Amino acid sequence: MSEIKIQQIKGATFAARGRSNHWLVMDTPEKVGGAGAASSPMELILFGLGGCTAVDVEVILKKMKVPVENIEIDIQAERAEEHPKVYTKIDMVYHFWGKDLSGKKLEKAVKLSKDSYCSVSAMLKETVEITARVENHSTV
């Protein structure tokens, strides 16, 4: 069970604390009452998706003995025009660096994360189209 506490700082600026006891600030633009000084709750959803799949992919590739030196994920998302302005499409591009990386193994790791392991992806895919693409920047 997760335990989260949300506490108002000022206006539409809030802090959240989870079981880890770490605080995270959330904010909105000034035009809606925030200070524009922190990530929005909707950005945090994308952070959660990216972080969840990044960890999965790293662990899967280690088990496959794929010597990845660096992983980056670029995420672009589209939102509905009307309220609630939910995400309607999320495009993810996974970038991998290392020596002589197997494209097939990179693709498999991303697919396993997206389809089987990432809890955030599993929740979101019920309501939003999520696409994933791999860019292999390996050197020989």
KETOR-668433 format. One record per residue (C-alpha): residue number from 1; z negated, y negated, x negated; residue in three letters. Coordinates in steps of 0.25 Angstrom, whole numbers, plus 5000, padded with zeros to 4 digits. Each point is the difference from the previous one (the first is absolute). Last residue first. Layout:
N
REC    n    up  north  east  res
REC  NUM     Z      Y     X  ALA
...
//
This chain:
140
REC    n    up  north  east  res
REC  140  5132   5004  4871  VAL
REC  139  4994   4988  5008  THR
REC  138  4995   5000  5014  SER
REC  137  5003   4989  5010  HIS
REC  136  5001   5009  5013  ASN
REC  135  5001   4992  5012  GLU
REC  134  4995   5008  5013  VAL
REC  133  5002   4996  5014  ARG
REC  132  4991   5001  5012  ALA
REC  131  5002   4996  5015  THR
REC  130  4989   4998  5010  ILE
REC  129  5004   4998  5015  GLU
REC  128  4988   4995  5007  VAL
REC  127  4991   5005  5012  THR
REC  126  4996   5015  4996  GLU
REC  125  5004   4998  4986  LYS
REC  124  4988   4990  4998  LEU
REC  123  4989   5011  5002  MET
REC  122  5006   5010  4991  ALA
REC  121  5004   4989  4989  SER
REC  120  4985   4996  5000  VAL
REC  119  4996   5014  4998  SER
REC  118  5009   5003  4988  CYS
REC  117  5001   5015  4998  TYR
REC  116  5011   5007  5008  SER
REC  115  5013   4992  5003  ASP
REC  114  4999   4988  4991  LYS
REC  113  4992   5006  4989  SER
REC  112  5008   5013  5000  LEU
REC  111  5013   4991  5000  LYS
REC  110  4996   4991  4989  VAL
REC  109  4996   5012  4991  ALA
REC  108  5013   5008  5004  LYS
REC  107  5008   4987  4996  GLU
REC  106  4993   4999  4987  LEU
REC  105  5002   5015  4997  LYS
REC  104  5015   4999  5003  LYS
REC  103  5002   4988  4991  GLY
REC  102  4994   5007  4988  SER
REC  101  4994   4990  4991  LEU
REC  100  5006   5000  4985  ASP
REC   99  4990   4991  4995  LYS
REC   98  4992   4991  5009  GLY
REC   97  5002   4989  5010  TRP
REC   96  5000   5002  5016  PHE
REC   95  5003   4990  5010  HIS
REC   94  4997   5003  5015  TYR
REC   93  5007   4992  5010  VAL
REC   92  4994   4999  5014  MET
REC   91  5006   4995  5013  ASP
REC   90  4991   4998  5012  ILE
REC   89  5006   4997  5014  LYS
REC   88  4994   4996  5013  THR
REC   87  4987   4994  4995  TYR
REC   86  4992   4995  5012  VAL
REC   85  5001   4986  5005  LYS
REC   84  4991   5002  5012  PRO
REC   83  5006   4991  5004  HIS
REC   82  5015   4997  5000  GLU
REC   81  5009   4999  4988  GLU
REC   80  4997   5014  4995  ALA
REC   79  4997   5002  4985  ARG
REC   78  5009   5004  4988  GLU
REC   77  4994   5005  4988  ALA
REC   76  5004   5000  4985  GLN
REC   75  4992   5009  4990  ILE
REC   74  5003   5001  4985  ASP
REC   73  4993   5011  4994  ILE
REC   72  4997   5001  4985  GLU
REC   71  4997   5012  4991  ILE
REC   70  4998   5001  4985  ASN
REC   69  5000   5010  4989  GLU
REC   68  5004   5012  5008  VAL
REC   67  4999   5013  4992  PRO
REC   66  5003   5010  5011  VAL
REC   65  4991   5012  4999  LYS
REC   64  5002   5004  5014  MET
REC   63  4985   4998  5002  LYS
REC   62  5000   4986  4994  LYS
REC   61  5012   4997  5009  LEU
REC   60  4992   5004  5012  ILE
REC   59  4988   4991  4996  VAL
REC   58  5009   4988  4997  GLU
REC   57  5007   5002  5013  VAL
REC   56  4988   5001  5008  ASP
REC   55  4993   4988  4994  VAL
REC   54  5013   4991  5002  ALA
REC   53  5001   5005  5014  THR
REC   52  4986   4995  5004  CYS
REC   51  5001   4987  4992  GLY
REC   50  5013   4997  5007  GLY
REC   49  4996   5003  5014  LEU
REC   48  4987   4993  4998  GLY
REC   47  5006   4988  4994  PHE
REC   46  5010   5000  5012  LEU
REC   45  4988   5000  5009  ILE
REC   44  4993   4989  4992  LEU
REC   43  5012   4991  5002  GLU
REC   42  4998   5001  5015  MET
REC   41  4985   4996  4999  PRO
REC   40  5005   4988  4992  SER
REC   39  4998   4998  4985  SER
REC   38  4991   4989  4995  ALA
REC   37  4999   4985  5000  ALA
REC   36  5008   4995  5011  GLY
REC   35  4988   4992  5005  ALA
REC   34  5000   5006  5014  GLY
REC   33  5001   4994  5014  GLY
REC   32  5014   5003  5005  VAL
REC   31  5008   4989  4993  LYS
REC   30  4991   5002  4987  GLU
REC   29  5006   5014  4998  PRO
REC   28  4992   5012  5001  THR
REC   27  4989   5006  4992  ASP
REC   26  4994   5013  4995  MET
REC   25  4989   5002  4989  VAL
REC   24  4996   5013  4995  LEU
REC   23  4986   5004  4997  TRP
REC   22  4996   5013  4992  HIS
REC   21  4989   5008  5005  ASN
REC   20  5008   5013  4999  SER
REC   19  4996   5003  5014  ARG
REC   18  5009   4988  5004  GLY
REC   17  4998   4985  5000  ARG
REC   16  5009   4990  5007  ALA
REC   15  5000   4985  4998  ALA
REC   14  5006   4991  5011  PHE
REC   13  5008   4987  5000  THR
REC   12  5004   4995  5014  ALA
REC   11  4990   4989  5001  GLY
REC   10  4990   5002  4988  LYS
REC    9  4994   5012  4993  ILE
REC    8  5000   5009  5012  GLN
REC    7  4995   5014  4997  GLN
REC    6  5007   5014  5002  ILE
REC    5  4992   5012  4997  LYS
REC    4  5007   5013  4998  ILE
REC    3  4994   5014  5001  GLU
REC    2  5009   5012  4999  SER
REC    1  4997   5014  5005  MET
//
